[in-house]
Amino acid sequence: MESIIKQKIDSIAEYIFTKIQNQEEESFGLYSGEFGVLLFLFYYSRYSKNKKYTLLTENYAEKLLKQFPKSLKLHTFCSGLSGILYLFEFLRENDFIDMDVSDVQPLFDNYLIAQMRQDIMKQNYDFMHGALGVGLYFLKKGTHPECVRELTDFLYRTADKENNGRIFKWESVIDPEKNLVGYNLALSHGISSIIIFLSRVFNSGITNEKVIEMLSGAVNYVLSQKRDFSQFGSYFPSFLISNSPNPVSKSRLAWCYGDLGIGMALWLAGKALEKVEWKEKGLKILLQSTQRRSYDETHIVDAGICHGSAGVALMYRRMFFETYRDEFKEASRYWLSQTLNFSHFKNGLAGYKTFLMNKWQCDYSLLTGIAGIGLMLLSCLSEDNMQTWDEMFLLF
């Protein structure tokens, strides 16, 4: 399989280098745009040891660095400044770049703080598209602890508290078109991401009793929504609609929604607060999920990180390095194989297309496209834990 993986990685790189050399239309962002593609190119250049690719990547990085301050219109982690600046910190830590932005850092930070406060006013905590994305960047950078405290105060203030403070939950918009609100349990937009954010706050030392209280309350709420797997088809629904008589349905197997992200949040919260019970509950959920393979059990139809096989392989590989359980190693290999099998489109990118908005699309991005698929494949070539980039997907 190793030779097939290498061929697929080279094919993905060829498509991406062709794209940037043809100066095709660009969009900025970590998950959704060129900076996520750049992350793959840095890793590929290091892997290939080819000076040509290193030079092309460095030139492309310089081009993006010159363009993005003038062209960027968003502050979000997914598509805007907070995600890009988080990436800069990661690239510096891993010796991909040596860049000094101290002259413009105050402007960037002030902009992010202002946007974070607007999100707070809107009660938009979403880490991909709202306030928590800015908090994740400041935690990574190790600056502006007062803003992180402002965020935790916001979460404490806006939480729905029940059972004498044993339950903390946050209401959010589930479907803006249908005007549905409720409680989103997911890693991508919901309470699982809040749990992981608060765990990082605790680990950073910027903590107080409110952080611990919220972590415990959020974990208690998530666990209160656990279903009978044999009857339901998953341990958790993706979300619950407020004041809805309709029963919730089982969740998919994916990074974005469902048991994988919830189990990971419980595991990471248990590690942070040294709660063995939480870790054991998260581990049980994640181990059981390794048995889900069919479409009816998973709803997986493509290979991207967000809702596809590469994301599942990535998460199981992360849990293998956390636990060294063979179940995770075998499951990661299975979904790696499925990722290769999904490369079957003659008019795709290295054979890949992404199913988005009810149609098949060519997609270069980190979150849903071939940059993310390529990064996962590169990580799988090493037996060591060489996928530290998955911190940008809240996996540790």
Backbone torsions as a table, in degrees:
resi	resn	phi	psi	omega
1	MET	NA	-27.6	-176.6
2	GLU	-58.5	-41.7	-179.3
3	SER	-66.2	-35.1	177.8
4	ILE	-66.9	-41.7	178.0
5	ILE	-60.7	-46.3	-179.0
6	LYS	-61.6	-42.0	178.4
7	GLN	-62.9	-40.1	-179.0
8	LYS	-68.6	-40.5	177.7
9	ILE	-61.1	-45.7	179.4
10	ASP	-62.2	-37.8	179.4
11	SER	-66.8	-43.0	177.1
12	ILE	-60.1	-45.8	180.0
13	ALA	-60.9	-40.6	-179.9
14	GLU	-61.5	-43.5	178.9
15	TYR	-63.7	-40.9	-177.8
16	ILE	-71.0	-43.3	178.4
17	PHE	-63.7	-37.5	176.2
18	THR	-62.2	-41.8	178.9
19	LYS	-59.4	-48.9	-175.1
20	ILE	-73.1	-30.2	177.7
21	GLN	-72.6	-28.6	177.0
22	ASN	-83.1	-0.3	178.9
23	GLN	51.8	47.8	177.0
24	GLU	-68.7	164.3	-174.9
25	GLU	-54.1	136.0	-174.7
26	GLU	-114.2	145.8	169.2
27	SER	-130.4	141.0	-175.8
28	PHE	-92.5	154.4	178.8
29	GLY	143.6	158.5	179.2
30	LEU	-80.6	-59.9	-179.0
31	TYR	-74.0	-37.6	-166.7
32	SER	-106.7	-8.2	-170.9
33	GLY	-136.0	-152.8	-168.8
34	GLU	-69.1	-26.8	-178.4
35	PHE	-73.0	-28.7	171.5
36	GLY	-68.7	-38.7	174.6
37	VAL	-62.0	-40.3	179.3
38	LEU	-60.4	-37.7	178.2
39	LEU	-59.1	-45.2	176.2
40	PHE	-60.2	-43.3	-177.0
41	LEU	-63.1	-38.4	177.4
42	PHE	-62.9	-45.3	179.6
43	TYR	-66.5	-39.9	-179.8
44	TYR	-66.0	-41.2	179.2
45	SER	-62.0	-40.4	177.9
46	ARG	-66.7	-39.8	179.7
47	TYR	-67.2	-43.5	-173.9
48	SER	-76.3	-26.5	-177.0
49	LYS	58.1	28.5	-179.1
50	ASN	-102.1	120.0	-176.4
51	LYS	-61.9	-30.9	178.4
52	LYS	-61.1	-45.6	-179.0
53	TYR	-70.8	-34.4	176.9
54	THR	-62.6	-44.3	-179.9
55	LEU	-65.9	-43.4	178.3
56	LEU	-60.8	-41.6	-179.9
57	THR	-66.3	-44.8	179.7
58	GLU	-63.3	-41.1	178.2
59	ASN	-64.5	-39.1	179.5
60	TYR	-68.1	-38.7	177.6
61	ALA	-61.7	-43.9	178.5
62	GLU	-61.6	-40.9	178.9
63	LYS	-62.2	-46.6	-179.6
64	LEU	-64.5	-40.1	-178.8
65	LEU	-64.5	-31.7	177.4
66	LYS	-75.9	-34.4	-172.9
67	GLN	-85.7	-37.1	-165.8
68	PHE	-65.1	-35.1	-179.9
69	PRO	-63.0	-29.0	-179.0
70	LYS	-85.6	-24.5	-171.6
71	SER	-105.3	-18.5	-173.9
72	LEU	-73.7	134.7	-177.1
73	LYS	-121.3	-0.9	-175.6
74	LEU	-125.6	158.4	179.0
75	HIS	-108.7	-1.7	-165.3
76	THR	-75.0	163.0	178.0
77	PHE	-69.7	-37.4	-178.1
78	CYS	-69.2	-49.8	-168.2
79	SER	-128.8	8.8	-171.9
80	GLY	-136.3	-157.2	-167.6
81	LEU	-66.2	-40.2	-176.1
82	SER	-63.8	-38.5	176.5
83	GLY	-67.5	-39.4	179.8
84	ILE	-65.2	-44.6	179.9
85	LEU	-67.3	-34.7	173.8
86	TYR	-60.6	-43.8	178.5
87	LEU	-60.5	-42.2	178.2
88	PHE	-56.2	-45.3	179.1
89	GLU	-60.8	-43.5	179.6
90	PHE	-63.7	-44.3	-179.0
91	LEU	-64.0	-37.0	176.5
92	ARG	-66.9	-44.2	-179.6
93	GLU	-59.3	-33.6	-175.1
94	ASN	-102.6	18.2	172.0
95	ASP	60.0	34.3	172.8
96	PHE	-88.7	-32.4	-179.3
97	ILE	-137.8	157.8	172.5
98	ASP	-131.9	94.9	-169.9
99	MET	-133.9	137.4	178.4
100	ASP	-112.4	114.8	178.2
101	VAL	-115.4	23.7	-175.1
102	SER	-62.2	-26.9	-178.2
103	ASP	-71.1	-27.9	-179.6
104	VAL	-108.9	-2.7	-176.8
105	GLN	-57.1	-44.7	179.0
106	PRO	-59.4	-37.5	178.0
107	LEU	-64.7	-45.2	177.9
108	PHE	-59.8	-49.3	-175.4
109	ASP	-64.2	-42.3	180.0
110	ASN	-63.2	-38.6	177.1
111	TYR	-63.5	-46.0	-179.1
112	LEU	-63.8	-40.4	179.2
113	ILE	-62.9	-42.8	179.4
114	ALA	-63.2	-42.4	179.7
115	GLN	-69.1	-37.8	176.6
116	MET	-59.5	-41.5	-179.6
117	ARG	-69.3	-31.6	173.5
118	GLN	-65.1	-41.2	177.0
119	ASP	-63.0	-39.4	177.7
120	ILE	-61.0	-42.0	178.3
121	MET	-60.8	-33.9	179.7
122	LYS	-87.0	-1.0	-175.0
123	GLN	56.5	42.0	179.7
124	ASN	-104.7	98.3	-177.4
125	TYR	-94.0	-10.0	-174.8
126	ASP	-41.3	124.3	-177.1
127	PHE	-71.2	-29.9	180.0
128	MET	-78.0	-34.8	-171.5
129	HIS	-129.5	11.3	-175.5
130	GLY	-143.6	-150.1	-166.9
131	ALA	-65.0	-37.5	-173.8
132	LEU	-66.6	-24.0	176.7
133	GLY	-62.1	-39.3	176.2
134	VAL	-66.0	-41.5	177.9
135	GLY	-61.0	-39.3	178.0
136	LEU	-62.0	-39.9	178.2
137	TYR	-64.9	-45.6	-179.2
138	PHE	-65.0	-33.9	174.9
139	LEU	-64.9	-41.2	179.4
140	LYS	-65.6	-44.3	-177.9
141	LYS	-72.0	-28.1	-177.8
142	GLY	78.5	25.7	-179.7
143	THR	-123.3	168.7	176.4
144	HIS	51.5	55.0	176.4
145	PRO	-61.2	-25.0	178.9
146	GLU	-65.2	-32.0	178.3
147	CYS	-73.7	-36.0	175.9
148	VAL	-63.8	-42.0	177.5
149	ARG	-64.6	-37.1	176.7
150	GLU	-60.9	-39.6	178.2
151	LEU	-67.1	-43.8	179.9
152	THR	-66.9	-35.7	174.8
153	ASP	-63.4	-39.3	176.8
154	PHE	-61.1	-45.9	178.7
155	LEU	-62.6	-40.7	-180.0
156	TYR	-65.2	-42.0	-176.5
157	ARG	-68.7	-36.0	-172.9
158	THR	-95.3	-5.8	-179.4
159	ALA	-68.6	144.2	167.3
160	ASP	-84.0	120.0	-175.4
161	LYS	-108.7	133.9	-178.7
162	GLU	-135.9	166.2	174.5
163	ASN	54.7	50.4	178.5
164	ASN	55.1	39.7	176.1
165	GLY	84.1	5.8	177.6
166	ARG	-80.3	-17.6	179.4
167	ILE	-118.4	128.1	171.3
168	PHE	-123.3	128.7	176.8
169	LYS	-146.4	154.3	-175.1
170	TRP	-124.8	125.1	178.2
171	GLU	-82.8	144.6	179.0
172	SER	-150.5	170.9	177.9
173	VAL	-76.5	124.0	178.4
174	ILE	-90.7	-44.5	-179.8
175	ASP	-140.5	101.1	-177.0
176	PRO	-64.2	-32.1	-178.7
177	GLU	-67.8	-35.5	179.4
178	LYS	-97.0	1.7	179.8
179	ASN	57.7	42.9	179.4
180	LEU	-99.3	131.8	175.6
181	VAL	-120.9	158.3	-179.8
182	GLY	176.8	-153.8	-176.3
183	TYR	-118.9	109.3	-177.0
184	ASN	-88.1	121.0	-178.2
185	LEU	-89.2	-6.9	-163.4
186	ALA	-76.2	161.9	175.0
187	LEU	-70.8	-37.3	-172.2
188	SER	-70.9	-39.7	-173.7
189	HIS	-136.5	5.3	-167.7
190	GLY	-127.1	-151.6	-169.4
191	ILE	-70.0	-28.3	175.8
192	SER	-61.7	-37.4	177.5
193	SER	-69.3	-32.8	175.7
194	ILE	-64.7	-42.1	178.3
195	ILE	-59.5	-44.7	-179.1
196	ILE	-69.2	-39.1	176.3
197	PHE	-60.4	-47.8	179.9
198	LEU	-64.3	-33.5	175.7
199	SER	-63.8	-39.8	177.1
200	ARG	-68.2	-37.5	175.8
201	VAL	-60.1	-46.7	179.2
202	PHE	-59.7	-46.2	-179.2
203	ASN	-64.1	-28.0	-178.0
204	SER	-75.9	-17.2	-175.8
205	GLY	91.1	-6.6	176.0
206	ILE	-85.8	76.5	-169.6
207	THR	-138.9	162.7	174.0
208	ASN	-156.4	-176.2	-177.2
209	GLU	-63.0	-30.5	179.5
210	LYS	-63.0	-40.2	179.9
211	VAL	-61.7	-46.6	-180.0
212	ILE	-64.7	-41.2	179.2
213	GLU	-62.6	-43.3	179.3
214	MET	-66.8	-42.2	178.8
215	LEU	-58.7	-48.5	180.0
216	SER	-62.9	-43.3	-178.8
217	GLY	-66.2	-39.2	179.4
218	ALA	-68.4	-41.8	176.6
219	VAL	-62.0	-43.6	178.7
220	ASN	-60.4	-40.9	179.8
221	TYR	-64.8	-47.6	-179.6
222	VAL	-58.5	-46.5	-178.9
223	LEU	-64.8	-28.0	178.7
224	SER	-68.4	-16.3	-179.2
225	GLN	-97.3	7.9	-178.8
226	LYS	-67.2	136.7	-179.2
227	ARG	-107.7	169.5	172.8
228	ASP	-77.8	111.3	-174.3
229	PHE	-59.1	-40.6	-176.5
230	SER	-63.7	-26.9	179.0
231	GLN	-94.3	-32.0	-168.6
232	PHE	-98.0	-32.8	-179.2
233	GLY	98.3	-12.8	171.0
234	SER	-153.7	165.2	178.1
235	TYR	-75.4	-29.5	-173.6
236	PHE	-135.5	149.4	166.1
237	PRO	-77.3	168.5	176.6
238	SER	-74.1	-37.0	-177.4
239	PHE	-160.8	169.3	175.3
240	LEU	-126.8	129.7	179.7
241	ILE	-85.6	130.4	-179.7
242	SER	-64.2	136.1	174.8
243	ASN	55.4	34.4	179.4
244	SER	-106.9	130.5	176.9
245	PRO	-79.9	-11.5	-175.9
246	ASN	-73.5	134.7	178.0
247	PRO	-68.1	147.4	178.3
248	VAL	-78.3	155.8	179.9
249	SER	-108.3	165.2	-179.7
250	LYS	-64.2	157.6	-179.2
251	SER	-98.7	159.7	179.5
252	ARG	-75.9	173.2	171.7
253	LEU	-100.4	109.3	-173.4
254	ALA	-168.8	164.7	170.6
255	TRP	-64.1	-42.1	-168.1
256	CYS	-73.2	-46.8	-176.5
257	TYR	-132.5	150.5	169.5
258	GLY	106.5	-166.9	-170.2
259	ASP	-61.6	-34.3	-176.8
260	LEU	-60.5	-50.7	-179.3
261	GLY	-66.9	-37.0	179.0
262	ILE	-67.6	-45.4	177.5
263	GLY	-60.7	-39.4	178.1
264	MET	-65.0	-40.4	179.3
265	ALA	-63.0	-42.4	178.3
266	LEU	-64.3	-40.8	179.3
267	TRP	-62.5	-47.5	-177.2
268	LEU	-68.9	-37.1	176.4
269	ALA	-65.3	-40.1	177.8
270	GLY	-63.8	-38.2	175.8
271	LYS	-64.2	-44.4	-176.0
272	ALA	-63.5	-47.3	-175.3
273	LEU	-96.7	5.7	-179.7
274	GLU	54.9	47.5	177.4
275	LYS	-103.2	99.8	-177.0
276	VAL	-61.1	-37.2	-178.2
277	GLU	-61.2	-42.5	179.5
278	TRP	-64.9	-44.1	179.4
279	LYS	-60.7	-42.3	-179.3
280	GLU	-65.1	-39.6	178.5
281	LYS	-66.5	-43.9	177.2
282	GLY	-61.8	-41.3	-179.4
283	LEU	-63.8	-42.1	179.7
284	LYS	-61.2	-44.0	179.5
285	ILE	-61.9	-46.0	-177.5
286	LEU	-68.4	-39.5	178.7
287	LEU	-64.7	-42.9	179.6
288	GLN	-61.9	-36.4	-176.9
289	SER	-64.9	-23.1	-179.7
290	THR	-64.6	-16.2	-179.7
291	GLN	-85.4	-10.1	-179.1
292	ARG	-82.8	119.6	-175.1
293	ARG	-131.5	-36.5	-173.6
294	SER	-75.6	164.3	177.7
295	TYR	-59.6	-42.7	-179.5
296	ASP	-61.1	-29.4	-179.4
297	GLU	-86.3	-24.1	-171.1
298	THR	-120.5	-32.6	-173.4
299	HIS	62.3	29.5	178.5
300	ILE	-91.5	124.9	-179.3
301	VAL	-126.4	-10.1	-179.3
302	ASP	-141.4	-170.7	-166.6
303	ALA	-110.5	-5.9	-172.9
304	GLY	-65.0	166.6	-178.8
305	ILE	-68.7	-40.7	-171.6
306	CYS	-58.0	-58.9	-175.1
307	HIS	-130.7	17.9	-175.2
308	GLY	-119.0	-170.6	-172.0
309	SER	-68.0	-32.6	-180.0
310	ALA	-64.1	-38.6	178.1
311	GLY	-65.6	-38.9	178.6
312	VAL	-67.3	-45.3	177.1
313	ALA	-59.0	-41.2	-179.8
314	LEU	-61.1	-45.4	-176.6
315	MET	-69.2	-39.8	177.4
316	TYR	-67.8	-35.7	177.2
317	ARG	-65.7	-39.9	175.6
318	ARG	-60.1	-44.1	-179.2
319	MET	-70.2	-26.5	173.4
320	PHE	-63.9	-43.0	179.7
321	PHE	-71.6	-22.5	175.8
322	GLU	-77.0	-35.0	-169.7
323	THR	-123.7	-22.6	-172.8
324	TYR	57.7	34.0	174.0
325	ARG	-83.6	131.6	-178.4
326	ASP	-62.9	-28.1	179.6
327	GLU	-59.3	-38.7	179.5
328	PHE	-73.1	-37.2	178.4
329	LYS	-63.4	-45.0	-179.7
330	GLU	-66.3	-41.5	-179.8
331	ALA	-66.0	-38.9	178.1
332	SER	-62.8	-41.2	178.9
333	ARG	-65.8	-38.6	178.5
334	TYR	-61.0	-47.3	-176.8
335	TRP	-75.1	-24.0	169.8
336	LEU	-63.1	-45.4	177.8
337	SER	-61.2	-41.8	178.3
338	GLN	-64.1	-36.4	177.9
339	THR	-60.9	-42.7	176.2
340	LEU	-64.6	-38.0	-179.2
341	ASN	-67.8	-27.2	-179.6
342	PHE	-73.6	-5.9	178.8
343	SER	-87.7	76.6	-173.6
344	HIS	-133.6	10.9	-178.3
345	PHE	-91.6	121.5	179.7
346	LYS	-65.1	-29.6	179.2
347	ASN	-106.4	24.9	178.5
348	GLY	-94.3	-173.3	176.0
349	LEU	-98.1	109.9	-172.0
350	ALA	54.5	28.5	179.9
351	GLY	92.6	-5.1	-174.3
352	TYR	-101.0	142.3	164.7
353	LYS	-134.5	156.7	-178.6
354	THR	-113.9	136.9	178.8
355	PHE	-91.8	105.4	-178.7
356	LEU	-135.2	141.9	177.0
357	MET	53.0	40.6	176.1
358	ASN	62.8	27.8	174.0
359	LYS	-153.1	158.2	178.9
360	TRP	-84.5	131.9	-175.4
361	GLN	-134.2	149.5	168.0
362	CYS	-80.0	131.9	-168.3
363	ASP	-144.4	120.5	179.4
364	TYR	-91.4	-8.5	-162.3
365	SER	-72.0	169.4	177.4
366	LEU	-73.9	-42.3	-173.2
367	LEU	-73.0	-46.2	-172.2
368	THR	-123.2	-3.6	-172.3
369	GLY	-119.0	-158.0	-169.6
370	ILE	-75.1	-21.0	176.3
371	ALA	-64.5	-43.7	178.0
372	GLY	-68.4	-41.1	177.1
373	ILE	-60.2	-45.1	179.8
374	GLY	-62.3	-40.2	177.9
375	LEU	-63.3	-43.1	177.8
376	MET	-60.9	-43.5	179.7
377	LEU	-64.1	-40.7	176.7
378	LEU	-60.3	-41.7	179.9
379	SER	-62.5	-36.7	-175.9
380	CYS	-71.9	-12.8	176.7
381	LEU	-74.3	-15.6	-179.3
382	SER	-107.7	139.0	175.3
383	GLU	-80.4	-13.0	179.3
384	ASP	-88.1	169.6	178.1
385	ASN	-78.4	84.2	-177.1
386	MET	-108.2	22.3	-179.1
387	GLN	-116.0	44.7	-179.7
388	THR	-62.5	-17.1	176.3
389	TRP	-61.9	-16.3	-179.0
390	ASP	-72.0	-3.9	170.5
391	GLU	-61.3	-27.9	178.6
392	MET	-72.8	-6.8	173.3
393	PHE	-111.6	17.5	174.9
394	LEU	63.9	32.4	-177.3
395	LEU	-95.0	-4.6	168.2
396	PHE	-163.7	NA	NA
